[in-house]
Amino acid sequence: MSRPVSTGLMTKAQVTERVGLLYEQGCDVKSDADAGTVEVKDGDDVVFRGLEKGRGQPWIVMHYNSDRITWQKPEGSAP
């Protein structure tokens, strides 16, 4: 598996919105509300992963590029 393009924290609402947009683009979404995890794939490639730190806490998220879905690194981040 490739390294994530970016990692960070997001609120549950932000994760829900991001996952919804990826789903609309034809990505496959697998989530487990009890475990607080989500994984989104574009074909065989993972493009988004999230792990809830705890109930009501922010999510740790990772963005990965695929041939079709690409993310930009945040400004000022290391190469």
N, CA, C and O atoms as a CHARMM CRD file, in Angstrom:
* protein
*
  316
    1    1 MET  N      0.84900  -1.18600   0.00000 PROA 1      0.00000
    2    1 MET  CA     0.00000   0.00000   0.00000 PROA 1      0.00000
    3    1 MET  C      0.88700   1.24100   0.00000 PROA 1      0.00000
    4    1 MET  O      1.96200   1.25800   0.60000 PROA 1      0.00000
    5    2 SER  N      0.42500   2.24600  -0.66800 PROA 2      0.00000
    6    2 SER  CA     1.18100   3.49400  -0.73000 PROA 2      0.00000
    7    2 SER  C      1.05800   4.27100   0.57300 PROA 2      0.00000
    8    2 SER  O      0.20700   3.99200   1.41800 PROA 2      0.00000
    9    3 ARG  N      1.92600   5.23900   0.70100 PROA 3      0.00000
   10    3 ARG  CA     1.87800   6.11400   1.88800 PROA 3      0.00000
   11    3 ARG  C      0.77400   7.14400   1.70400 PROA 3      0.00000
   12    3 ARG  O      0.46600   7.51400   0.57100 PROA 3      0.00000
   13    4 PRO  N      0.17500   7.61200   2.78500 PROA 4      0.00000
   14    4 PRO  CA    -0.85900   8.63600   2.64700 PROA 4      0.00000
   15    4 PRO  C     -0.26900   9.94700   2.13300 PROA 4      0.00000
   16    4 PRO  O      0.86400  10.30900   2.44800 PROA 4      0.00000
   17    5 VAL  N     -1.07300  10.64500   1.33200 PROA 5      0.00000
   18    5 VAL  CA    -0.69300  11.97400   0.84000 PROA 5      0.00000
   19    5 VAL  C     -0.77800  12.96100   1.98900 PROA 5      0.00000
   20    5 VAL  O      0.05500  13.86000   2.11000 PROA 5      0.00000
   21    6 SER  N     -1.79000  12.79100   2.83600 PROA 6      0.00000
   22    6 SER  CA    -1.93200  13.66600   3.99800 PROA 6      0.00000
   23    6 SER  C     -2.63600  12.91400   5.11600 PROA 6      0.00000
   24    6 SER  O     -3.37500  11.95700   4.88700 PROA 6      0.00000
   25    7 THR  N     -2.38300  13.37700   6.32100 PROA 7      0.00000
   26    7 THR  CA    -3.04800  12.85200   7.50400 PROA 7      0.00000
   27    7 THR  C     -3.50900  14.04800   8.33000 PROA 7      0.00000
   28    7 THR  O     -2.98600  15.15200   8.17600 PROA 7      0.00000
   29    8 GLY  N     -4.46600  13.83300   9.18800 PROA 8      0.00000
   30    8 GLY  CA    -4.93400  14.93300  10.01800 PROA 8      0.00000
   31    8 GLY  C     -6.11900  14.52200  10.85900 PROA 8      0.00000
   32    8 GLY  O     -6.43700  13.34000  10.99000 PROA 8      0.00000
   33    9 LEU  N     -6.76600  15.52700  11.42600 PROA 9      0.00000
   34    9 LEU  CA    -7.95100  15.32400  12.24400 PROA 9      0.00000
   35    9 LEU  C     -9.14700  15.97800  11.57600 PROA 9      0.00000
   36    9 LEU  O     -9.02600  17.04600  10.97700 PROA 9      0.00000
   37   10 MET  N    -10.30100  15.33500  11.68100 PROA 10     0.00000
   38   10 MET  CA   -11.55000  15.87500  11.14900 PROA 10     0.00000
   39   10 MET  C    -12.66800  15.59000  12.14600 PROA 10     0.00000
   40   10 MET  O    -12.60000  14.63800  12.92300 PROA 10     0.00000
   41   11 THR  N    -13.68500  16.42300  12.10800 PROA 11     0.00000
   42   11 THR  CA   -14.87300  16.15500  12.91600 PROA 11     0.00000
   43   11 THR  C    -15.69700  15.06300  12.23600 PROA 11     0.00000
   44   11 THR  O    -15.48500  14.75500  11.06300 PROA 11     0.00000
   45   12 LYS  N    -16.62300  14.49000  12.97100 PROA 12     0.00000
   46   12 LYS  CA   -17.49100  13.46200  12.40300 PROA 12     0.00000
   47   12 LYS  C    -18.27700  14.01600  11.21200 PROA 12     0.00000
   48   12 LYS  O    -18.45800  13.32300  10.21200 PROA 12     0.00000
   49   13 ALA  N    -18.73900  15.25200  11.31700 PROA 13     0.00000
   50   13 ALA  CA   -19.48800  15.86900  10.21100 PROA 13     0.00000
   51   13 ALA  C    -18.61300  16.00100   8.96200 PROA 13     0.00000
   52   13 ALA  O    -19.07700  15.76300   7.84700 PROA 13     0.00000
   53   14 GLN  N    -17.35400  16.37800   9.15500 PROA 14     0.00000
   54   14 GLN  CA   -16.44000  16.50600   8.01600 PROA 14     0.00000
   55   14 GLN  C    -16.16500  15.13900   7.38700 PROA 14     0.00000
   56   14 GLN  O    -16.11900  15.01800   6.16200 PROA 14     0.00000
   57   15 VAL  N    -15.98500  14.11900   8.21000 PROA 15     0.00000
   58   15 VAL  CA   -15.75900  12.76600   7.69100 PROA 15     0.00000
   59   15 VAL  C    -16.98200  12.30800   6.90700 PROA 15     0.00000
   60   15 VAL  O    -16.84800  11.77400   5.80600 PROA 15     0.00000
   61   16 THR  N    -18.16000  12.51000   7.45900 PROA 16     0.00000
   62   16 THR  CA   -19.40200  12.10800   6.79000 PROA 16     0.00000
   63   16 THR  C    -19.53500  12.79600   5.44000 PROA 16     0.00000
   64   16 THR  O    -19.90800  12.16200   4.45300 PROA 16     0.00000
   65   17 GLU  N    -19.23300  14.09200   5.39000 PROA 17     0.00000
   66   17 GLU  CA   -19.31200  14.83300   4.12800 PROA 17     0.00000
   67   17 GLU  C    -18.28900  14.30200   3.12000 PROA 17     0.00000
   68   17 GLU  O    -18.62700  14.08200   1.95700 PROA 17     0.00000
   69   18 ARG  N    -17.05200  14.09700   3.55300 PROA 18     0.00000
   70   18 ARG  CA   -15.98700  13.61100   2.67000 PROA 18     0.00000
   71   18 ARG  C    -16.33600  12.23900   2.11000 PROA 18     0.00000
   72   18 ARG  O    -16.18600  11.99600   0.91300 PROA 18     0.00000
   73   19 VAL  N    -16.80400  11.33800   2.97800 PROA 19     0.00000
   74   19 VAL  CA   -17.16300   9.99100   2.55000 PROA 19     0.00000
   75   19 VAL  C    -18.33700  10.03700   1.57100 PROA 19     0.00000
   76   19 VAL  O    -18.36200   9.28800   0.59500 PROA 19     0.00000
   77   20 GLY  N    -19.30100  10.90900   1.83100 PROA 20     0.00000
   78   20 GLY  CA   -20.44500  11.05900   0.91900 PROA 20     0.00000
   79   20 GLY  C    -20.01900  11.51900  -0.46600 PROA 20     0.00000
   80   20 GLY  O    -20.52800  11.02300  -1.47100 PROA 20     0.00000
   81   21 LEU  N    -19.09500  12.45500  -0.52400 PROA 21     0.00000
   82   21 LEU  CA   -18.59800  12.93400  -1.82000 PROA 21     0.00000
   83   21 LEU  C    -17.85300  11.82500  -2.56600 PROA 21     0.00000
   84   21 LEU  O    -17.99500  11.69300  -3.78200 PROA 21     0.00000
   85   22 LEU  N    -17.06900  11.03600  -1.84900 PROA 22     0.00000
   86   22 LEU  CA   -16.36000   9.92600  -2.49100 PROA 22     0.00000
   87   22 LEU  C    -17.33500   8.85800  -2.97400 PROA 22     0.00000
   88   22 LEU  O    -17.13600   8.27500  -4.04000 PROA 22     0.00000
   89   23 TYR  N    -18.38000   8.59900  -2.20300 PROA 23     0.00000
   90   23 TYR  CA   -19.40900   7.64500  -2.60700 PROA 23     0.00000
   91   23 TYR  C    -20.09100   8.11100  -3.89200 PROA 23     0.00000
   92   23 TYR  O    -20.34800   7.31000  -4.79100 PROA 23     0.00000
   93   24 GLU  N    -20.38000   9.39800  -3.97300 PROA 24     0.00000
   94   24 GLU  CA   -20.99900   9.95800  -5.18100 PROA 24     0.00000
   95   24 GLU  C    -20.09200   9.81600  -6.40300 PROA 24     0.00000
   96   24 GLU  O    -20.57400   9.78700  -7.53600 PROA 24     0.00000
   97   25 GLN  N    -18.78300   9.72900  -6.17600 PROA 25     0.00000
   98   25 GLN  CA   -17.81600   9.55400  -7.26500 PROA 25     0.00000
   99   25 GLN  C    -17.64500   8.08400  -7.64100 PROA 25     0.00000
  100   25 GLN  O    -16.81500   7.75600  -8.48900 PROA 25     0.00000
  101   26 GLY  N    -18.41900   7.19900  -7.02100 PROA 26     0.00000
  102   26 GLY  CA   -18.38600   5.78200  -7.35500 PROA 26     0.00000
  103   26 GLY  C    -17.46000   4.93700  -6.50900 PROA 26     0.00000
  104   26 GLY  O    -17.18500   3.78700  -6.85100 PROA 26     0.00000
  105   27 CYS  N    -16.97800   5.49000  -5.41200 PROA 27     0.00000
  106   27 CYS  CA   -16.09000   4.73700  -4.52500 PROA 27     0.00000
  107   27 CYS  C    -16.88900   3.80700  -3.62300 PROA 27     0.00000
  108   27 CYS  O    -18.05900   4.06000  -3.33500 PROA 27     0.00000
  109   28 ASP  N    -16.25100   2.73100  -3.18100 PROA 28     0.00000
  110   28 ASP  CA   -16.84400   1.75200  -2.28700 PROA 28     0.00000
  111   28 ASP  C    -16.53900   2.13900  -0.84400 PROA 28     0.00000
  112   28 ASP  O    -15.38000   2.35600  -0.49100 PROA 28     0.00000
  113   29 VAL  N    -17.56900   2.22500  -0.01300 PROA 29     0.00000
  114   29 VAL  CA   -17.41200   2.65500   1.38000 PROA 29     0.00000
  115   29 VAL  C    -17.69200   1.48600   2.31400 PROA 29     0.00000
  116   29 VAL  O    -18.72000   0.81700   2.20400 PROA 29     0.00000
  117   30 LYS  N    -16.76400   1.25300   3.23300 PROA 30     0.00000
  118   30 LYS  CA   -16.97000   0.26000   4.28800 PROA 30     0.00000
  119   30 LYS  C    -16.77500   0.97200   5.61500 PROA 30     0.00000
  120   30 LYS  O    -15.70800   1.52100   5.89000 PROA 30     0.00000
  121   31 SER  N    -17.81400   0.95700   6.43200 PROA 31     0.00000
  122   31 SER  CA   -17.70300   1.63100   7.72900 PROA 31     0.00000
  123   31 SER  C    -18.23700   0.73100   8.83100 PROA 31     0.00000
  124   31 SER  O    -19.08500  -0.13100   8.60100 PROA 31     0.00000
  125   32 ASP  N    -17.72800   0.95000  10.01200 PROA 32     0.00000
  126   32 ASP  CA   -18.16300   0.21500  11.19600 PROA 32     0.00000
  127   32 ASP  C    -18.39300   1.25200  12.29300 PROA 32     0.00000
  128   32 ASP  O    -17.44400   1.72400  12.92000 PROA 32     0.00000
  129   33 ALA  N    -19.65800   1.60300  12.51900 PROA 33     0.00000
  130   33 ALA  CA   -20.00000   2.64400  13.49400 PROA 33     0.00000
  131   33 ALA  C    -19.58800   2.23900  14.90700 PROA 33     0.00000
  132   33 ALA  O    -19.14900   3.08300  15.68800 PROA 33     0.00000
  133   34 ASP  N    -19.72500   0.95100  15.24400 PROA 34     0.00000
  134   34 ASP  CA   -19.35700   0.50200  16.59200 PROA 34     0.00000
  135   34 ASP  C    -17.85900   0.63400  16.83300 PROA 34     0.00000
  136   34 ASP  O    -17.43200   1.01400  17.92400 PROA 34     0.00000
  137   35 ALA  N    -17.06500   0.32300  15.81900 PROA 35     0.00000
  138   35 ALA  CA   -15.60400   0.41500  15.95400 PROA 35     0.00000
  139   35 ALA  C    -15.09500   1.82500  15.68200 PROA 35     0.00000
  140   35 ALA  O    -13.97400   2.16300  16.05900 PROA 35     0.00000
  141   36 GLY  N    -15.91800   2.65400  15.02400 PROA 36     0.00000
  142   36 GLY  CA   -15.49400   4.01300  14.68400 PROA 36     0.00000
  143   36 GLY  C    -14.45200   4.02500  13.58700 PROA 36     0.00000
  144   36 GLY  O    -13.45100   4.73600  13.67800 PROA 36     0.00000
  145   37 THR  N    -14.69000   3.22300  12.53100 PROA 37     0.00000
  146   37 THR  CA   -13.75100   3.17100  11.41700 PROA 37     0.00000
  147   37 THR  C    -14.47600   3.34300  10.09500 PROA 37     0.00000
  148   37 THR  O    -15.66200   3.03500   9.97500 PROA 37     0.00000
  149   38 VAL  N    -13.74700   3.84100   9.10200 PROA 38     0.00000
  150   38 VAL  CA   -14.26600   3.93800   7.74400 PROA 38     0.00000
  151   38 VAL  C    -13.09600   3.75500   6.78200 PROA 38     0.00000
  152   38 VAL  O    -11.99300   4.24400   7.02700 PROA 38     0.00000
  153   39 GLU  N    -13.35300   3.04300   5.68400 PROA 39     0.00000
  154   39 GLU  CA   -12.36600   2.87000   4.63100 PROA 39     0.00000
  155   39 GLU  C    -13.08700   3.04900   3.30300 PROA 39     0.00000
  156   39 GLU  O    -14.14700   2.46400   3.08000 PROA 39     0.00000
  157   40 VAL  N    -12.51100   3.85500   2.42900 PROA 40     0.00000
  158   40 VAL  CA   -13.09600   4.12600   1.12100 PROA 40     0.00000
  159   40 VAL  C    -12.09800   3.68500   0.06000 PROA 40     0.00000
  160   40 VAL  O    -10.92000   4.04100   0.10800 PROA 40     0.00000
  161   41 LYS  N    -12.59100   2.89500  -0.90900 PROA 41     0.00000
  162   41 LYS  CA   -11.74000   2.40700  -1.98800 PROA 41     0.00000
  163   41 LYS  C    -12.24900   2.89600  -3.33300 PROA 41     0.00000
  164   41 LYS  O    -13.45300   2.99700  -3.57000 PROA 41     0.00000
  165   42 ASP  N    -11.29800   3.19500  -4.20200 PROA 42     0.00000
  166   42 ASP  CA   -11.56200   3.48200  -5.60800 PROA 42     0.00000
  167   42 ASP  C    -11.01800   2.28600  -6.36500 PROA 42     0.00000
  168   42 ASP  O     -9.82300   2.22100  -6.65100 PROA 42     0.00000
  169   43 GLY  N    -11.88600   1.33800  -6.69300 PROA 43     0.00000
  170   43 GLY  CA   -11.42500   0.06800  -7.25600 PROA 43     0.00000
  171   43 GLY  C    -10.68900  -0.70100  -6.17500 PROA 43     0.00000
  172   43 GLY  O    -11.24300  -0.97500  -5.11100 PROA 43     0.00000
  173   44 ASP  N     -9.43100  -1.05000  -6.45200 PROA 44     0.00000
  174   44 ASP  CA    -8.62500  -1.78000  -5.47100 PROA 44     0.00000
  175   44 ASP  C     -7.81300  -0.85400  -4.57200 PROA 44     0.00000
  176   44 ASP  O     -7.18600  -1.31200  -3.61600 PROA 44     0.00000
  177   45 ASP  N     -7.81800   0.44200  -4.86800 PROA 45     0.00000
  178   45 ASP  CA    -6.98900   1.40400  -4.15000 PROA 45     0.00000
  179   45 ASP  C     -7.73900   2.09000  -3.01300 PROA 45     0.00000
  180   45 ASP  O     -8.81900   2.64200  -3.22200 PROA 45     0.00000
  181   46 VAL  N     -7.17100   2.05600  -1.81800 PROA 46     0.00000
  182   46 VAL  CA    -7.72500   2.81600  -0.69400 PROA 46     0.00000
  183   46 VAL  C     -7.45500   4.29500  -0.96200 PROA 46     0.00000
  184   46 VAL  O     -6.32400   4.66200  -1.28100 PROA 46     0.00000
  185   47 VAL  N     -8.48100   5.15600  -0.83800 PROA 47     0.00000
  186   47 VAL  CA    -8.29600   6.59700  -1.04200 PROA 47     0.00000
  187   47 VAL  C     -8.56600   7.40700   0.22400 PROA 47     0.00000
  188   47 VAL  O     -8.19300   8.57800   0.30400 PROA 47     0.00000
  189   48 PHE  N     -9.21600   6.78300   1.22000 PROA 48     0.00000
  190   48 PHE  CA    -9.52300   7.49900   2.46400 PROA 48     0.00000
  191   48 PHE  C     -9.70800   6.48000   3.57500 PROA 48     0.00000
  192   48 PHE  O    -10.36800   5.45600   3.39800 PROA 48     0.00000
  193   49 ARG  N     -9.11600   6.77800   4.71800 PROA 49     0.00000
  194   49 ARG  CA    -9.30500   5.96300   5.92000 PROA 49     0.00000
  195   49 ARG  C     -9.53500   6.89200   7.09900 PROA 49     0.00000
  196   49 ARG  O     -8.95500   7.97500   7.18100 PROA 49     0.00000
  197   50 GLY  N    -10.38600   6.45000   8.00600 PROA 50     0.00000
  198   50 GLY  CA   -10.62900   7.23200   9.20700 PROA 50     0.00000
  199   50 GLY  C    -10.81100   6.34700  10.41500 PROA 50     0.00000
  200   50 GLY  O    -11.34700   5.24300  10.32400 PROA 50     0.00000
  201   51 LEU  N    -10.35200   6.85500  11.56200 PROA 51     0.00000
  202   51 LEU  CA   -10.47000   6.16300  12.83100 PROA 51     0.00000
  203   51 LEU  C    -10.88600   7.17900  13.88400 PROA 51     0.00000
  204   51 LEU  O    -10.17700   8.15400  14.13500 PROA 51     0.00000
  205   52 GLU  N    -12.04100   6.94200  14.49500 PROA 52     0.00000
  206   52 GLU  CA   -12.52400   7.84800  15.54300 PROA 52     0.00000
  207   52 GLU  C    -11.71800   7.61900  16.81100 PROA 52     0.00000
  208   52 GLU  O    -11.59600   6.48600  17.27700 PROA 52     0.00000
  209   53 LYS  N    -11.16800   8.69000  17.37000 PROA 53     0.00000
  210   53 LYS  CA   -10.32600   8.57500  18.57200 PROA 53     0.00000
  211   53 LYS  C    -11.12200   8.11100  19.78000 PROA 53     0.00000
  212   53 LYS  O    -10.56300   7.50100  20.69100 PROA 53     0.00000
  213   54 GLY  N    -12.39700   8.38900  19.80100 PROA 54     0.00000
  214   54 GLY  CA   -13.29100   8.01400  20.89800 PROA 54     0.00000
  215   54 GLY  C    -14.63000   8.68000  20.64800 PROA 54     0.00000
  216   54 GLY  O    -14.71500   9.62300  19.86100 PROA 54     0.00000
  217   55 ARG  N    -15.65000   8.21500  21.29000 PROA 55     0.00000
  218   55 ARG  CA   -16.98600   8.79100  21.06800 PROA 55     0.00000
  219   55 ARG  C    -16.95100  10.29800  21.29600 PROA 55     0.00000
  220   55 ARG  O    -16.54400  10.76800  22.35800 PROA 55     0.00000
  221   56 GLY  N    -17.38400  11.04500  20.28600 PROA 56     0.00000
  222   56 GLY  CA   -17.42400  12.49700  20.38100 PROA 56     0.00000
  223   56 GLY  C    -16.07600  13.16100  20.15100 PROA 56     0.00000
  224   56 GLY  O    -15.96700  14.38400  20.24100 PROA 56     0.00000
  225   57 GLN  N    -15.05000  12.37700  19.85600 PROA 57     0.00000
  226   57 GLN  CA   -13.70600  12.91400  19.62600 PROA 57     0.00000
  227   57 GLN  C    -13.46400  13.06100  18.11900 PROA 57     0.00000
  228   57 GLN  O    -14.19700  12.48100  17.31800 PROA 57     0.00000
  229   58 PRO  N    -12.44700  13.82900  17.73200 PROA 58     0.00000
  230   58 PRO  CA   -12.12300  13.95200  16.31000 PROA 58     0.00000
  231   58 PRO  C    -11.69300  12.60700  15.71700 PROA 58     0.00000
  232   58 PRO  O    -11.35000  11.66700  16.43400 PROA 58     0.00000
  233   59 TRP  N    -11.72500  12.55100  14.40000 PROA 59     0.00000
  234   59 TRP  CA   -11.28500  11.38100  13.65900 PROA 59     0.00000
  235   59 TRP  C     -9.86300  11.60800  13.15900 PROA 59     0.00000
  236   59 TRP  O     -9.52000  12.70600  12.72200 PROA 59     0.00000
  237   60 ILE  N     -9.03900  10.56700  13.22500 PROA 60     0.00000
  238   60 ILE  CA    -7.73500  10.57000  12.58000 PROA 60     0.00000
  239   60 ILE  C     -7.98600  10.08900  11.15700 PROA 60     0.00000
  240   60 ILE  O     -8.53500   9.00400  10.96000 PROA 60     0.00000
  241   61 VAL  N     -7.59100  10.88300  10.16100 PROA 61     0.00000
  242   61 VAL  CA    -7.88300  10.53000   8.77500 PROA 61     0.00000
  243   61 VAL  C     -6.60800  10.50500   7.93500 PROA 61     0.00000
  244   61 VAL  O     -5.63500  11.20200   8.22300 PROA 61     0.00000
  245   62 MET  N     -6.64400   9.68900   6.90000 PROA 62     0.00000
  246   62 MET  CA    -5.54100   9.56300   5.95700 PROA 62     0.00000
  247   62 MET  C     -6.11500   9.58400   4.54600 PROA 62     0.00000
  248   62 MET  O     -7.10500   8.91400   4.25600 PROA 62     0.00000
  249   63 HSD  N     -5.48400  10.35800   3.67700 PROA 63     0.00000
  250   63 HSD  CA    -5.88900  10.46500   2.27600 PROA 63     0.00000
  251   63 HSD  C     -4.81200   9.82000   1.40500 PROA 63     0.00000
  252   63 HSD  O     -3.62200  10.07300   1.58900 PROA 63     0.00000
  253   64 TYR  N     -5.23600   8.98800   0.46200 PROA 64     0.00000
  254   64 TYR  CA    -4.33800   8.30200  -0.45700 PROA 64     0.00000
  255   64 TYR  C     -4.76800   8.62000  -1.89200 PROA 64     0.00000
  256   64 TYR  O     -5.95200   8.83100  -2.15500 PROA 64     0.00000
  257   65 ASN  N     -3.81600   8.65200  -2.80400 PROA 65     0.00000
  258   65 ASN  CA    -4.12700   8.86300  -4.21400 PROA 65     0.00000
  259   65 ASN  C     -4.40000   7.53400  -4.91500 PROA 65     0.00000
  260   65 ASN  O     -3.82800   6.49800  -4.57500 PROA 65     0.00000
  261   66 SER  N     -5.29000   7.59600  -5.90200 PROA 66     0.00000
  262   66 SER  CA    -5.49500   6.48300  -6.83000 PROA 66     0.00000
  263   66 SER  C     -5.31400   7.07200  -8.23400 PROA 66     0.00000
  264   66 SER  O     -4.99000   8.25100  -8.37700 PROA 66     0.00000
  265   67 ASP  N     -5.52000   6.26800  -9.24300 PROA 67     0.00000
  266   67 ASP  CA    -5.42500   6.79200 -10.61100 PROA 67     0.00000
  267   67 ASP  C     -6.49100   7.85400 -10.87900 PROA 67     0.00000
  268   67 ASP  O     -6.26700   8.78000 -11.65900 PROA 67     0.00000
  269   68 ARG  N     -7.64800   7.71800 -10.23200 PROA 68     0.00000
  270   68 ARG  CA    -8.77900   8.61500 -10.49000 PROA 68     0.00000
  271   68 ARG  C     -8.97200   9.67700  -9.41800 PROA 68     0.00000
  272   68 ARG  O     -9.37900  10.79800  -9.72600 PROA 68     0.00000
  273   69 ILE  N     -8.69200   9.34800  -8.18500 PROA 69     0.00000
  274   69 ILE  CA    -8.88200  10.26200  -7.05500 PROA 69     0.00000
  275   69 ILE  C     -7.50600  10.73500  -6.59300 PROA 69     0.00000
  276   69 ILE  O     -6.64400   9.92000  -6.26200 PROA 69     0.00000
  277   70 THR  N     -7.30200  12.05000  -6.57300 PROA 70     0.00000
  278   70 THR  CA    -6.02600  12.57800  -6.09900 PROA 70     0.00000
  279   70 THR  C     -6.27200  13.69200  -5.09500 PROA 70     0.00000
  280   70 THR  O     -7.25500  14.42800  -5.18100 PROA 70     0.00000
  281   71 TRP  N     -5.36600  13.79500  -4.15300 PROA 71     0.00000
  282   71 TRP  CA    -5.42000  14.81500  -3.11100 PROA 71     0.00000
  283   71 TRP  C     -4.17700  15.67100  -3.22200 PROA 71     0.00000
  284   71 TRP  O     -3.13200  15.20700  -3.67900 PROA 71     0.00000
  285   72 GLN  N     -4.28900  16.89900  -2.81100 PROA 72     0.00000
  286   72 GLN  CA    -3.13100  17.78200  -2.77400 PROA 72     0.00000
  287   72 GLN  C     -2.60600  17.84700  -1.34600 PROA 72     0.00000
  288   72 GLN  O     -3.37700  17.83100  -0.38600 PROA 72     0.00000
  289   73 LYS  N     -1.28300  17.92200  -1.22000 PROA 73     0.00000
  290   73 LYS  CA    -0.68700  18.08500   0.09700 PROA 73     0.00000
  291   73 LYS  C     -0.99800  19.49200   0.59200 PROA 73     0.00000
  292   73 LYS  O     -1.01400  20.43700  -0.19600 PROA 73     0.00000
  293   74 PRO  N     -1.24500  19.63500   1.88700 PROA 74     0.00000
  294   74 PRO  CA    -1.47400  20.98600   2.43200 PROA 74     0.00000
  295   74 PRO  C     -0.25100  21.86300   2.21000 PROA 74     0.00000
  296   74 PRO  O      0.88100  21.37900   2.22600 PROA 74     0.00000
  297   75 GLU  N     -0.48100  23.14900   2.00300 PROA 75     0.00000
  298   75 GLU  CA     0.62000  24.09600   1.81600 PROA 75     0.00000
  299   75 GLU  C      1.55000  24.07000   3.02100 PROA 75     0.00000
  300   75 GLU  O      1.10700  23.99400   4.16700 PROA 75     0.00000
  301   76 GLY  N      2.84500  24.13200   2.73900 PROA 76     0.00000
  302   76 GLY  CA     3.83000  24.17300   3.81000 PROA 76     0.00000
  303   76 GLY  C      4.18700  22.81200   4.37000 PROA 76     0.00000
  304   76 GLY  O      5.00000  22.72400   5.29100 PROA 76     0.00000
  305   77 SER  N      3.58900  21.72100   3.82800 PROA 77     0.00000
  306   77 SER  CA     3.93400  20.40200   4.34700 PROA 77     0.00000
  307   77 SER  C      5.23400  19.91400   3.71900 PROA 77     0.00000
  308   77 SER  O      5.62900  20.36500   2.64400 PROA 77     0.00000
  309   78 ALA  N      5.87200  19.01300   4.38800 PROA 78     0.00000
  310   78 ALA  CA     7.14500  18.45500   3.89800 PROA 78     0.00000
  311   78 ALA  C      6.88600  17.61400   2.65200 PROA 78     0.00000
  312   78 ALA  O      5.81700  17.01700   2.52400 PROA 78     0.00000
  313   79 PRO  N      7.83800  17.56000   1.74400 PROA 79     0.00000
  314   79 PRO  CA     7.65800  16.75400   0.51300 PROA 79     0.00000
  315   79 PRO  C      7.61800  15.27500   0.79200 PROA 79     0.00000
  316   79 PRO  O      7.47300  14.47600  -0.13400 PROA 79     0.00000
